[in-house]
Amino acid sequence: MESWIHVIERAAAEHPEVVALSDSSGDRATYADLLTRVEGSAGGWAANGVGPGDVVCVVMRNSTEYIAQVLGLCRAGAIPALINWRVAPE
C-alpha cells in the first residue's frame, strides 16, 4: 500500500511541473515543489527532536504550507494531530 508520501514522490518524478496544490492566498506548489517542501519540513521537525511515533499537534489555517507541514511530520515518522485553528479555548 502506498502512503501519500509515495504518491507525491511518484508524481514529482513523472509530472514535476504539474500544480499539486494551491490556496486562497495564491500560493501554488507543483509536485516537485511540494516534495521539496515536505522533505524540508521533515528535516526541520527532525532537527527539533521530532521522531518516529511522536505525536505533534498542528494548528494552522488551510494552506499549502499546512499540507507540507503535515506531510513533513508523516515523512519524519511522526503522527500529526490536526487541530482546527478555530477551536475555542474552553
A tleap script that builds the chain and sets N, CA, C and O, in Angstrom:
source leaprc.protein.ff14SB
mol = sequence {
  NMET GLU SER TRP ILE HIE VAL ILE GLU ARG
  ALA ALA ALA GLU HIE PRO GLU VAL VAL ALA
  LEU SER ASP SER SER GLY ASP ARG ALA THR
  TYR ALA ASP LEU LEU THR ARG VAL GLU GLY
  SER ALA GLY GLY TRP ALA ALA ASN GLY VAL
  GLY PRO GLY ASP VAL VAL CYS VAL VAL MET
  ARG ASN SER THR GLU TYR ILE ALA GLN VAL
  LEU GLY LEU CYS ARG ALA GLY ALA ILE PRO
  ALA LEU ILE ASN TRP ARG VAL ALA PRO CGLU
}
set mol.1.N position { 0.844 -1.177 0.000 }
set mol.1.CA position { 0.000 0.000 0.000 }
set mol.1.C position { 0.892 1.245 0.000 }
set mol.1.O position { 1.890 1.308 0.719 }
set mol.2.N position { 0.524 2.209 -0.801 }
set mol.2.CA position { 1.282 3.453 -0.875 }
set mol.2.C position { 0.753 4.468 0.126 }
set mol.2.O position { -0.446 4.537 0.394 }
set mol.3.N position { 1.672 5.251 0.668 }
set mol.3.CA position { 1.290 6.377 1.511 }
set mol.3.C position { 1.209 7.625 0.627 }
set mol.3.O position { 1.569 7.581 -0.549 }
set mol.4.N position { 0.741 8.722 1.192 }
set mol.4.CA position { 0.694 9.978 0.442 }
set mol.4.C position { 2.101 10.408 0.036 }
set mol.4.O position { 2.288 11.018 -1.017 }
set mol.5.N position { 3.080 10.092 0.864 }
set mol.5.CA position { 4.464 10.440 0.523 }
set mol.5.C position { 4.873 9.721 -0.762 }
set mol.5.O position { 5.485 10.326 -1.642 }
set mol.6.N position { 4.538 8.437 -0.874 }
set mol.6.CA position { 4.874 7.685 -2.084 }
set mol.6.C position { 4.169 8.258 -3.309 }
set mol.6.O position { 4.759 8.346 -4.386 }
set mol.7.N position { 2.927 8.641 -3.144 }
set mol.7.CA position { 2.165 9.219 -4.256 }
set mol.7.C position { 2.822 10.516 -4.720 }
set mol.7.O position { 2.952 10.745 -5.923 }
set mol.8.N position { 3.233 11.360 -3.788 }
set mol.8.CA position { 3.872 12.636 -4.136 }
set mol.8.C position { 5.230 12.392 -4.789 }
set mol.8.O position { 5.580 13.062 -5.761 }
set mol.9.N position { 5.994 11.438 -4.263 }
set mol.9.CA position { 7.288 11.113 -4.873 }
set mol.9.C position { 7.110 10.660 -6.326 }
set mol.9.O position { 7.842 11.103 -7.210 }
set mol.10.N position { 6.149 9.790 -6.565 }
set mol.10.CA position { 5.911 9.305 -7.925 }
set mol.10.C position { 5.451 10.443 -8.835 }
set mol.10.O position { 5.933 10.584 -9.959 }
set mol.11.N position { 4.515 11.253 -8.337 }
set mol.11.CA position { 4.017 12.372 -9.150 }
set mol.11.C position { 5.131 13.373 -9.445 }
set mol.11.O position { 5.198 13.918 -10.547 }
set mol.12.N position { 5.996 13.617 -8.477 }
set mol.12.CA position { 7.112 14.551 -8.684 }
set mol.12.C position { 8.081 14.011 -9.727 }
set mol.12.O position { 8.669 14.780 -10.487 }
set mol.13.N position { 8.248 12.695 -9.766 }
set mol.13.CA position { 9.140 12.088 -10.761 }
set mol.13.C position { 8.509 12.091 -12.152 }
set mol.13.O position { 9.195 12.319 -13.149 }
set mol.14.N position { 7.207 11.839 -12.217 }
set mol.14.CA position { 6.534 11.707 -13.508 }
set mol.14.C position { 6.001 13.027 -14.063 }
set mol.14.O position { 5.988 13.233 -15.277 }
set mol.15.N position { 5.563 13.918 -13.176 }
set mol.15.CA position { 4.930 15.180 -13.589 }
set mol.15.C position { 5.381 16.326 -12.679 }
set mol.15.O position { 4.550 16.933 -12.004 }
set mol.16.N position { 6.670 16.627 -12.649 }
set mol.16.CA position { 7.188 17.602 -11.677 }
set mol.16.C position { 6.593 19.005 -11.790 }
set mol.16.O position { 6.505 19.714 -10.787 }
set mol.17.N position { 6.185 19.417 -12.980 }
set mol.17.CA position { 5.700 20.788 -13.172 }
set mol.17.C position { 4.191 20.940 -13.053 }
set mol.17.O position { 3.674 22.048 -13.192 }
set mol.18.N position { 3.480 19.861 -12.800 }
set mol.18.CA position { 2.029 19.939 -12.629 }
set mol.18.C position { 1.731 20.509 -11.246 }
set mol.18.O position { 2.359 20.116 -10.262 }
set mol.19.N position { 0.778 21.431 -11.170 }
set mol.19.CA position { 0.414 22.028 -9.884 }
set mol.19.C position { -0.312 20.993 -9.029 }
set mol.19.O position { -1.330 20.431 -9.435 }
set mol.20.N position { 0.228 20.756 -7.848 }
set mol.20.CA position { -0.338 19.787 -6.908 }
set mol.20.C position { -1.306 20.458 -5.952 }
set mol.20.O position { -2.347 19.892 -5.616 }
set mol.21.N position { -0.967 21.663 -5.514 }
set mol.21.CA position { -1.765 22.389 -4.526 }
set mol.21.C position { -1.782 23.874 -4.835 }
set mol.21.O position { -0.837 24.424 -5.400 }
set mol.22.N position { -2.869 24.504 -4.454 }
set mol.22.CA position { -2.927 25.968 -4.455 }
set mol.22.C position { -3.851 26.371 -3.323 }
set mol.22.O position { -4.705 25.594 -2.894 }
set mol.23.N position { -3.677 27.578 -2.850 }
set mol.23.CA position { -4.541 28.022 -1.759 }
set mol.23.C position { -5.102 29.410 -2.046 }
set mol.23.O position { -4.780 30.025 -3.062 }
set mol.24.N position { -5.938 29.889 -1.144 }
set mol.24.CA position { -6.638 31.157 -1.361 }
set mol.24.C position { -5.714 32.367 -1.329 }
set mol.24.O position { -6.095 33.446 -1.781 }
set mol.25.N position { -4.490 32.198 -0.795 }
set mol.25.CA position { -3.543 33.314 -0.779 }
set mol.25.C position { -2.804 33.445 -2.108 }
set mol.25.O position { -2.073 34.410 -2.333 }
set mol.26.N position { -3.006 32.453 -2.991 }
set mol.26.CA position { -2.331 32.467 -4.279 }
set mol.26.C position { -1.079 31.604 -4.313 }
set mol.26.O position { -0.448 31.471 -5.362 }
set mol.27.N position { -0.715 31.020 -3.186 }
set mol.27.CA position { 0.441 30.137 -3.156 }
set mol.27.C position { 0.127 28.877 -3.953 }
set mol.27.O position { -0.948 28.291 -3.819 }
set mol.28.N position { 1.078 28.473 -4.780 }
set mol.28.CA position { 0.917 27.265 -5.588 }
set mol.28.C position { 2.161 26.414 -5.416 }
set mol.28.O position { 3.264 26.935 -5.245 }
set mol.29.N position { 1.980 25.117 -5.461 }
set mol.29.CA position { 3.117 24.209 -5.377 }
set mol.29.C position { 2.951 23.123 -6.430 }
set mol.29.O position { 1.936 22.427 -6.472 }
set mol.30.N position { 3.963 22.991 -7.277 }
set mol.30.CA position { 3.977 21.863 -8.205 }
set mol.30.C position { 4.317 20.615 -7.393 }
set mol.30.O position { 4.656 20.710 -6.213 }
set mol.31.N position { 4.225 19.455 -8.023 }
set mol.31.CA position { 4.598 18.230 -7.305 }
set mol.31.C position { 6.063 18.267 -6.886 }
set mol.31.O position { 6.404 17.819 -5.792 }
set mol.32.N position { 6.929 18.794 -7.744 }
set mol.32.CA position { 8.345 18.907 -7.383 }
set mol.32.C position { 8.519 19.855 -6.197 }
set mol.32.O position { 9.268 19.558 -5.266 }
set mol.33.N position { 7.822 21.004 -6.232 }
set mol.33.CA position { 7.879 21.954 -5.118 }
set mol.33.C position { 7.357 21.326 -3.829 }
set mol.33.O position { 7.956 21.476 -2.765 }
set mol.34.N position { 6.249 20.631 -3.939 }
set mol.34.CA position { 5.644 20.024 -2.765 }
set mol.34.C position { 6.587 19.002 -2.147 }
set mol.34.O position { 6.748 18.968 -0.927 }
set mol.35.N position { 7.204 18.179 -2.962 }
set mol.35.CA position { 8.152 17.196 -2.432 }
set mol.35.C position { 9.316 17.890 -1.733 }
set mol.35.O position { 9.749 17.452 -0.667 }
set mol.36.N position { 9.821 18.961 -2.321 }
set mol.36.CA position { 10.907 19.724 -1.695 }
set mol.36.C position { 10.455 20.304 -0.359 }
set mol.36.O position { 11.200 20.257 0.620 }
set mol.37.N position { 9.246 20.848 -0.310 }
set mol.37.CA position { 8.725 21.413 0.940 }
set mol.37.C position { 8.530 20.334 1.998 }
set mol.37.O position { 8.851 20.542 3.168 }
set mol.38.N position { 8.008 19.187 1.591 }
set mol.38.CA position { 7.783 18.087 2.530 }
set mol.38.C position { 9.118 17.608 3.105 }
set mol.38.O position { 9.236 17.403 4.313 }
set mol.39.N position { 10.111 17.431 2.250 }
set mol.39.CA position { 11.430 16.990 2.713 }
set mol.39.C position { 12.049 18.024 3.649 }
set mol.39.O position { 12.646 17.666 4.664 }
set mol.40.N position { 11.909 19.299 3.311 }
set mol.40.CA position { 12.422 20.364 4.176 }
set mol.40.C position { 11.716 20.397 5.517 }
set mol.40.O position { 12.343 20.579 6.560 }
set mol.41.N position { 10.412 20.221 5.479 }
set mol.41.CA position { 9.626 20.184 6.705 }
set mol.41.C position { 10.051 19.015 7.583 }
set mol.41.O position { 10.243 19.175 8.788 }
set mol.42.N position { 10.199 17.841 6.976 }
set mol.42.CA position { 10.616 16.648 7.733 }
set mol.42.C position { 11.970 16.877 8.390 }
set mol.42.O position { 12.178 16.522 9.550 }
set mol.43.N position { 12.885 17.474 7.637 }
set mol.43.CA position { 14.207 17.770 8.195 }
set mol.43.C position { 14.136 18.761 9.340 }
set mol.43.O position { 14.847 18.628 10.336 }
set mol.44.N position { 13.275 19.755 9.194 }
set mol.44.CA position { 13.105 20.745 10.261 }
set mol.44.C position { 12.529 20.129 11.525 }
set mol.44.O position { 12.995 20.407 12.630 }
set mol.45.N position { 11.515 19.293 11.356 }
set mol.45.CA position { 10.933 18.621 12.521 }
set mol.45.C position { 11.971 17.731 13.185 }
set mol.45.O position { 12.100 17.737 14.409 }
set mol.46.N position { 12.720 16.956 12.383 }
set mol.46.CA position { 13.735 16.056 12.941 }
set mol.46.C position { 14.819 16.847 13.671 }
set mol.46.O position { 15.281 16.435 14.735 }
set mol.47.N position { 15.225 17.981 13.101 }
set mol.47.CA position { 16.249 18.813 13.738 }
set mol.47.C position { 15.778 19.365 15.084 }
set mol.47.O position { 16.585 19.701 15.951 }
set mol.48.N position { 14.455 19.448 15.236 }
set mol.48.CA position { 13.891 19.932 16.506 }
set mol.48.C position { 13.497 18.790 17.439 }
set mol.48.O position { 12.769 18.997 18.410 }
set mol.49.N position { 13.980 17.592 17.142 }
set mol.49.CA position { 13.792 16.467 18.048 }
set mol.49.C position { 12.554 15.624 17.825 }
set mol.49.O position { 12.274 14.723 18.616 }
set mol.50.N position { 11.812 15.892 16.777 }
set mol.50.CA position { 10.620 15.100 16.494 }
set mol.50.C position { 11.055 13.843 15.750 }
set mol.50.O position { 11.798 13.910 14.771 }
set mol.51.N position { 10.579 12.698 16.228 }
set mol.51.CA position { 10.978 11.446 15.612 }
set mol.51.C position { 9.822 10.485 15.450 }
set mol.51.O position { 8.677 10.819 15.752 }
set mol.52.N position { 10.125 9.296 14.973 }
set mol.52.CA position { 9.098 8.285 14.747 }
set mol.52.C position { 8.250 8.020 15.990 }
set mol.52.O position { 8.766 7.823 17.091 }
set mol.53.N position { 6.945 8.021 15.782 }
set mol.53.CA position { 5.999 7.744 16.857 }
set mol.53.C position { 5.596 8.947 17.689 }
set mol.53.O position { 4.643 8.864 18.463 }
set mol.54.N position { 6.299 10.064 17.548 }
set mol.54.CA position { 5.912 11.273 18.288 }
set mol.54.C position { 4.597 11.815 17.742 }
set mol.54.O position { 4.345 11.765 16.538 }
set mol.55.N position { 3.769 12.329 18.633 }
set mol.55.CA position { 2.514 12.961 18.232 }
set mol.55.C position { 2.713 14.472 18.337 }
set mol.55.O position { 3.108 14.990 19.381 }
set mol.56.N position { 2.431 15.167 17.234 }
set mol.56.CA position { 2.635 16.616 17.185 }
set mol.56.C position { 1.328 17.284 16.784 }
set mol.56.O position { 0.748 16.959 15.748 }
set mol.57.N position { 0.871 18.219 17.610 }
set mol.57.CA position { -0.344 18.979 17.284 }
set mol.57.C position { -0.018 19.997 16.195 }
set mol.57.O position { 1.007 20.678 16.241 }
set mol.58.N position { -0.900 20.081 15.233 }
set mol.58.CA position { -0.743 21.049 14.148 }
set mol.58.C position { -1.979 21.934 14.154 }
set mol.58.O position { -3.097 21.468 13.936 }
set mol.59.N position { -1.756 23.228 14.411 }
set mol.59.CA position { -2.845 24.203 14.408 }
set mol.59.C position { -2.459 25.285 13.402 }
set mol.59.O position { -1.646 26.159 13.702 }
set mol.60.N position { -3.039 25.219 12.226 }
set mol.60.CA position { -2.743 26.178 11.162 }
set mol.60.C position { -3.996 26.392 10.332 }
set mol.60.O position { -4.904 25.561 10.313 }
set mol.61.N position { -4.020 27.516 9.655 }
set mol.61.CA position { -5.083 27.744 8.680 }
set mol.61.C position { -4.812 26.873 7.454 }
set mol.61.O position { -3.673 26.486 7.195 }
set mol.62.N position { -5.863 26.573 6.712 }
set mol.62.CA position { -5.713 25.791 5.497 }
set mol.62.C position { -4.812 26.535 4.511 }
set mol.62.O position { -5.064 27.693 4.175 }
set mol.63.N position { -3.779 25.868 4.059 }
set mol.63.CA position { -2.826 26.472 3.121 }
set mol.63.C position { -1.925 25.379 2.558 }
set mol.63.O position { -1.936 24.241 3.029 }
set mol.64.N position { -1.158 25.738 1.560 }
set mol.64.CA position { -0.193 24.787 1.033 }
set mol.64.C position { 0.853 24.465 2.098 }
set mol.64.O position { 1.330 23.333 2.173 }
set mol.65.N position { 1.208 25.440 2.914 }
set mol.65.CA position { 2.191 25.212 3.982 }
set mol.65.C position { 1.663 24.225 5.017 }
set mol.65.O position { 2.418 23.405 5.541 }
set mol.66.N position { 0.381 24.304 5.309 }
set mol.66.CA position { -0.253 23.361 6.235 }
set mol.66.C position { -0.064 21.930 5.736 }
set mol.66.O position { 0.331 21.053 6.504 }
set mol.67.N position { -0.340 21.694 4.471 }
set mol.67.CA position { -0.197 20.359 3.897 }
set mol.67.C position { 1.265 19.924 3.936 }
set mol.67.O position { 1.561 18.775 4.265 }
set mol.68.N position { 2.180 20.832 3.602 }
set mol.68.CA position { 3.607 20.499 3.625 }
set mol.68.C position { 4.067 20.123 5.035 }
set mol.68.O position { 4.859 19.195 5.203 }
set mol.69.N position { 3.576 20.836 6.041 }
set mol.69.CA position { 3.967 20.531 7.417 }
set mol.69.C position { 3.403 19.188 7.880 }
set mol.69.O position { 4.110 18.400 8.508 }
set mol.70.N position { 2.151 18.933 7.576 }
set mol.70.CA position { 1.523 17.662 7.967 }
set mol.70.C position { 2.236 16.492 7.290 }
set mol.70.O position { 2.551 15.496 7.942 }
set mol.71.N position { 2.488 16.608 5.997 }
set mol.71.CA position { 3.177 15.538 5.285 }
set mol.71.C position { 4.633 15.416 5.722 }
set mol.71.O position { 5.197 14.322 5.720 }
set mol.72.N position { 5.241 16.545 6.099 }
set mol.72.CA position { 6.605 16.508 6.630 }
set mol.72.C position { 6.671 15.729 7.940 }
set mol.72.O position { 7.620 14.981 8.178 }
set mol.73.N position { 5.672 15.904 8.776 }
set mol.73.CA position { 5.606 15.122 10.017 }
set mol.73.C position { 5.488 13.636 9.705 }
set mol.73.O position { 6.158 12.805 10.318 }
set mol.74.N position { 4.632 13.315 8.748 }
set mol.74.CA position { 4.491 11.907 8.343 }
set mol.74.C position { 5.810 11.370 7.816 }
set mol.74.O position { 6.202 10.249 8.138 }
set mol.75.N position { 6.493 12.168 7.008 }
set mol.75.CA position { 7.780 11.759 6.442 }
set mol.75.C position { 8.810 11.501 7.541 }
set mol.75.O position { 9.651 10.610 7.420 }
set mol.76.N position { 8.733 12.289 8.608 }
set mol.76.CA position { 9.652 12.127 9.743 }
set mol.76.C position { 9.249 10.958 10.640 }
set mol.76.O position { 9.951 10.633 11.597 }
set mol.77.N position { 8.118 10.330 10.327 }
set mol.77.CA position { 7.653 9.187 11.118 }
set mol.77.C position { 6.762 9.564 12.276 }
set mol.77.O position { 6.341 8.707 13.052 }
set mol.78.N position { 6.474 10.854 12.394 }
set mol.78.CA position { 5.630 11.334 13.491 }
set mol.78.C position { 4.153 11.219 13.112 }
set mol.78.O position { 3.808 10.919 11.969 }
set mol.79.N position { 3.313 11.461 14.081 }
set mol.79.CA position { 1.870 11.385 13.879 }
set mol.79.C position { 1.293 12.789 14.070 }
set mol.79.O position { 1.290 13.300 15.190 }
set mol.80.N position { 0.807 13.420 13.005 }
set mol.80.CA position { 0.216 14.749 13.167 }
set mol.80.C position { -1.168 14.650 13.807 }
set mol.80.O position { -2.006 13.856 13.378 }
set mol.81.N position { -1.395 15.458 14.830 }
set mol.81.CA position { -2.715 15.575 15.455 }
set mol.81.C position { -3.289 16.900 14.961 }
set mol.81.O position { -2.867 17.968 15.404 }
set mol.82.N position { -4.241 16.827 14.053 }
set mol.82.CA position { -4.761 18.028 13.397 }
set mol.82.C position { -5.822 18.684 14.278 }
set mol.82.O position { -6.844 18.083 14.609 }
set mol.83.N position { -5.551 19.923 14.642 }
set mol.83.CA position { -6.449 20.698 15.497 }
set mol.83.C position { -7.005 21.855 14.681 }
set mol.83.O position { -6.250 22.598 14.053 }
set mol.84.N position { -8.329 22.008 14.689 }
set mol.84.CA position { -8.952 23.109 13.960 }
set mol.84.C position { -8.483 24.428 14.550 }
set mol.84.O position { -8.544 24.616 15.765 }
set mol.85.N position { -8.015 25.345 13.710 }
set mol.85.CA position { -7.496 26.614 14.192 }
set mol.85.C position { -8.579 27.489 14.806 }
set mol.85.O position { -8.272 28.484 15.463 }
set mol.86.N position { -9.832 27.132 14.601 }
set mol.86.CA position { -10.939 27.901 15.181 }
set mol.86.C position { -11.373 27.358 16.537 }
set mol.86.O position { -12.330 27.870 17.118 }
set mol.87.N position { -10.707 26.347 17.051 }
set mol.87.CA position { -11.132 25.722 18.302 }
set mol.87.C position { -11.176 26.769 19.421 }
set mol.87.O position { -10.267 27.589 19.557 }
set mol.88.N position { -12.241 26.726 20.211 }
set mol.88.CA position { -12.415 27.673 21.318 }
set mol.88.C position { -11.526 27.268 22.488 }
set mol.88.O position { -11.319 26.077 22.721 }
set mol.89.N position { -10.996 28.247 23.228 }
set mol.89.CA position { -10.095 27.941 24.352 }
set mol.89.C position { -10.710 26.977 25.380 }
set mol.89.O position { -10.013 26.126 25.933 }
set mol.90.N position { -11.988 27.117 25.623 }
set mol.90.CA position { -12.587 26.233 26.607 }
set mol.90.C position { -12.792 24.859 26.022 }
set mol.90.O position { -13.290 23.965 26.705 }
savepdb mol mol.pdb
quit
